[in-house]
Amino acid sequence: MIRLTKLNGTSFVLNCELIETVESTPDTVISTINGKKYVVDESVDEVIAKVIQYRGNISRIRESST
């Protein structure tokens, strides 16, 4: 899960496994596989970095448990 910020400043957590696309329109719009759209304050590159960090953390947890 990644923490993101709505345009009104409210933070929320999104299951990044559900992300289908991330677009800059110029606002950053995240579309999920279930059809929901989220407009966030973070840039496309920031969202990508958060997803990469999340997946890296998951990989490290899996490796340490084996």
N, C-alpha and C positions, 0 to 999 in steps of 0.2 A: 504494500500500500504506500502511496506517496501523498505528501501533504502539499496542497495547492491553495491558491488564493483567488477568490472571486473578485470581480471588478469593484465590488462595494467594500472590499477589505476583509470580508469574512473568510476564514480558512476552513477547508474541508479535506477529507482524506478520500482518495480514489483508489480502487483496486486497479493497478496498472495492467493486470492481466486482461482487463476488459477493453483496453484502448485499441481502437481500430485505426484511426487517423488523427494527426495533429496538424492543424493548418494555421497559417498566419493570414488574417483577412482584413485589416491589419491586426485586429485583436486575435489572440491565440484561442482557437476553437478545438476542443477535444471531442471526437466522436467515438462512442463505444459500440461494441458489437451488438448491444441490445437496443441501439437506436437513440440513446440519450446524447445530448450535446452539452458541453460545459465550456463557458467562456471564462478564461482565467487571466490573471495579471502576469504570470510568468511567460517568458518567451518560449518559442518552440525549442530552442537549444537548451533552455533550463529544464523543460519537461523531459527532454531526452536524457539529460544528465541525471535527473532524479530517477528515471526508470533504470538506467545503467547502474546507478549506485544501489538501488533496491535489488536488482538481479545479482549483483556482485555479493551483496550481503547474504542473499539466499544461498548462493553457491558456497560461500564460506561456511555457513551453518551446516549445509549438507555434508561438506567435506570433513568437518570436525566431528560429525556424529558417526562417521564410518570407521 
